[in-house]
Amino acid sequence: MDWSSLTRSSAPLSVPDRLAVDLERLILEGELKEGDRLPAEKELSELFGVSRVSIRQALHELESRGLIARKPGRGTTVLALASRGGQAGMTLNALLTASANGATELARIMELRAIIEPPIAALAAERLTSRDAEQLRTLVEEMEREVDLERYADLDRQFHQAISEYTHNPLLAQLTDLISKEIAPSRRRAVQSAERRNASSADHRRIFEALAEHDVARAEAEARAHVDSVLREALKVVSSNWTHKVEERA
């Protein structure tokens, strides 16, 4: 990775928090992948033009969130979501993989999402930090400007993943990641039109505002309304696919 090209956050945060925002964004966007090794503290200090103390504090924050692992003599590496949940994570992965075999299973997974995402938003509203809020604000603003379908779908995924990360519960973060992988194709189809993307962005803005204000009840309600809308779109996709298959067989 070209660290010299990293876009720095301009948020009104402390130096360690800004660094954590920048590094977390790289992980959420997939620029830093599982197993990638971060430069040493001294090199990061020189790249960012900050003290090693600030680098150390930022890395400690990311480590506490389960995003990286730091081991003496082995450096700092990016963790996979699966490694954060242990055996429970492996069980969840097996469960969702076994369920992902067709249109009916997609609908079931979307129903699962409708059940778990509103409480996740409520929990995130309780625990959101100023650094978390800045990361969400950046994602929301990027979505509102984005016109490319693939990029928008990826930002959508990052937004929901970030909310689960900000519960500071690695099992919830992993569950969201597993579900996200299963619904990736339907997520792209659900936001194909500009009208649908605009509606989705408006939903995300309302969710973000509730989270930033630590309004637990409103965060849960807005997340529920959004997921209900997405579920309706997913069911339309399921219905459309089924109709096409019937027509092809006729």
N, C-alpha and C positions, 0 to 999 in steps of 0.2 A: 504494500500500500504506500502511496505517495503522501507522507505525513505533511509535507510542506504545503499541500493544496487544501488542507483542512479549513473549512469555513468556521470561523470562531463565533460563538454566541455573543450578542451585544446586550444580553439581559442584565438588569440591575441586580446581580447576585454577587456573592463573594467569589474570590478567585477560585478556590477549590470547587465551589458549586458550579461555576461556569465551565470548568474543566470537565466535571462529571457529566454535565449536560452534553458537551461536545462528544465525549467518548461514548456515552450511552446512545446518542443519536446514531453514531457509526455502527453500533451493535444492532440497534433496532432496524436500521436500513439495510443490514446485511453486508456493509462494507468490511466490518470485522466479523469473521465467521468463527464457528466452533474450532478450537484448537489454535487459532491465530495467536502469535506471541507479540505482546506489546514491547516497544523499546524499553530499555532500562530507565530508571528514574532520572539519571543524569542526562540521558539523551532527550527524554521528554521535557525536562526542565529547559534545555537549550532550544528545543523546537518551539515550545510555547512561550519562552521568554519569561518564565516565572520561577519561583524558588522551588527547591526539591521538597520543602515542607508542604507547599500547596499541592504538588504532584502526589505526595504520599497521602494527604488527606482525601484527595479526589479518588485515588485508587482504593483507599480504605472504604469509602462510601460505596463504590461499585462492588467491592468484594462483599460487603455486608448485605447487598441486594442480590447476591448470587449470580452476578453477571460475569465475574472474573474469578480466577483462582491465583493466589500468590504463594509461591513456595521458594524458600531459600535455596539458592544455587540453581533453580530451574526457571526463574523469572515469572512473568505474569501472562496468563493465557485466558482466552475467552472461553466461557463454559457454554455447553449446549443446554437448552432448556431441560432436556431429559435427565441430565445429570443432577439437576436441582431437586427433582422429586423422588429420587431413589427408586425402590421397588414399586412404590405406589404409582410413580410416573410410568414405569414399564407396563403396569396393569392397565392404566388408562389408555396408553397407546395401543395395546392389544385389543382392548374393548372397542375403540373407535375404528381401528383397522378392520376388525371383524364386521362392523356395522356398515362400512362404506362400500356397499356392493350394488347400489342402484338408486333409482329415484325415490323409492319409499324410504330408504335409509337416509337419504339427504334430508327429507322432510323431518325425520326423527332427530337427526343431528341439529337441525335448525330449531326444533322444539326444545331440545336440550339447551341450546344457546339462549332461547327466550326465558328459560327458567333460571339460568345462572348469571347472566350478564347484569340484570338490574341490581341484584344484591351486591355484585362485585363493584358496580358503580357507587353504591351507597357506602361500602366499606372504604373505597378509594377516597370518597369525599371526606370521610373522617380523618384519613391519614395523609392526605396530600400535602407535600411540602412546597415551598416557593419554587424550588428547582424543578419539581415534578410539573407544577403548573406552567412553567416556562416552556418545558418540552412539549406539553399538550398544546399550548398556544401556537407554537411553531408549526406543529402538524396541522392544526385546524386552518391556519392561514395559508399553508401550502396547498391544502385541499381546495380551498376557496379559489385559488388562482389556477389550479391544474386543469388542463383540457385533454391531456393524453390519457386514454382509457387504462392502459396497463399501469402507468405511474399512479393514477388516482386509486386504483384498486389496491396497490401496494401501500399507499399512504393510509387508506381505510384500514387495512390490516394492522399497520403500525399503531394507529390511534387506539384501536381496541386492545391491542397487546399492551400498550403503554398503561392504559387504565388498570389492567389486571396486575401489571408490574407494581403499580403504585398502591396496591393493597399491602405490599410488602409480605405477601404470602406466596412462596415459590410454587406451591401446588396449584393455586389458582392461576398463576401465570402460565404454568405448563399446560393445564387443562385448556386454557384459551388458545394457546399455540397449537395444540393438537386439533382442536375444532377448526381453527383457522385454516390449517393445511387441508382438511377434508372439504371445506366449502369454497376453496379458492376459485374453482371454475365458475360456480354459481355467483360468487361475489363479482366477478368481472361482467357476467351477463346482466346482473341486476343493476349495474350503473352504466349501461351502454349509452343511454340517452343523456343529453345535456340536462334535460328536465329532471331526470332521476338523480343525477350527480348533484344538481343544485339543491334538491330536497334533502339528500343525504348530508350535504355540507351544512345545511341549516340545522338539521338534527344534531350534528356533531358540535356545532357552535353552542347550541342550547345545553348540551351535556357538559361541555367544557365550562361554561359560565356557572352552572350549578356546582360543579366540582371545585372550581376556583373559589367560590363563595362558601365552600364547606356546607352546602345545603344538602343534607343527606336525603331528605324526603324528595326534593326536587330532582336530585341526581338520579335516584332510583326510578322516578316517574318518567323522566326524559329518556332514560336508557330503555325502559320498558316500551315506551311509545315507538322509539326507533327500531328496536328489535322486532316488534310486532309488524312494523312496516316492511322490514327486510324479509320477515317470514312470509308475508303475503306475496312479495316479489319472487321468493324462492319457490313457493307453491305454484306460481304462474309458470315458472321455468319447468317444474316437474310436469305440470299438466301439458305444456307445449311439447315437451320431449315425448311424452306418452302418446299424444295425438299423432306426432310425426311417425312414430314407430308403427302405430296401427295403420296409418295410411300407406306406409312402405310395404306392409305385409298384405294389404288388400289387392 
